[in-house]
Amino acid sequence: MAQGALLPLEVQMLWLLLLTLVCLGASVPMTPALGPETELVDIVGGHDASAGKWPWQVSLWAYSGQDDYWMLKCGGSLIHREWVLTAAHCVFQKRLEPRHFRVQVGQVRPFESNVFQKVIEIVPHPNYNPARRGEGGGDVALVKLAAPVVLSDRVKLVALSHPGFSVPAGTKCWVTGWGDIKFNVHLPEPYQLQEVAVPIVDDLVCSQQYSKVGKAILKDMLCAGSSGRDTCQGDSGGPLVCSWKGSWLQVGVVSWGEGCGSPAFAGVYARVPYYHHWIGRYVPLSP
């Protein structure tokens, strides 16, 4: 669960020199549909996700002024036609302004598209401490787009779990992203979105795991994963979703952890129900 570039510098520069930034228009919202899932055998290695299977997944790009190129930095989720939910550590950086970020929607192979959304506002949670990053809590942020996106079969909104909502330990949920497939091993070409099933881990169990390395699991955090089933560097900000009564609900945002797929540590996510009211101050959420 990490931060930073997804792909080698040379690959990113080659693709991104060809990209022209274009904003999408508006359309009528559509409701995400529940689709059949496939059991995965290797979480960190992951499996390719088919186009339209996770239509709320977005990629978040940041501009490197020093090197003059755009970098795929993190994931995120489309929660409103004009708003994206991601991790605060993905956007909380010195000297970076909204104009230094771009969002891409509806793509499972982000380097094959030249369609992007401009960003006009970034709202990190006030409790986020950049010195402690995800480990300090408050690791959520909202990104406002310059124009509403066009919703379609491949671009849909994800519903957010409400305050008080709790997923039982052991429940199989899903996380998606373009991060490393192993520690320091980048996702290979064609850089297709990866999906992986992760079990929810009991809060007490997760706290005991991390207490061994002197780290705390706070009340705004949720744990998920098992040996060989986890997120990794480059997946930060992406959504953890669970199927609940025929709908998909986002319950977590990829935040931090120890290693990738370690048998000793679950992955740690920002707990979405904890932040539902805060998100609602900025985003008109559907019932």
Order of alpha helices (4+ residues) and beta strands (2+ residues): alpha-beta-beta-beta-beta-alpha-beta-beta-beta-beta-beta-beta-alpha-beta-beta-beta-beta-alpha
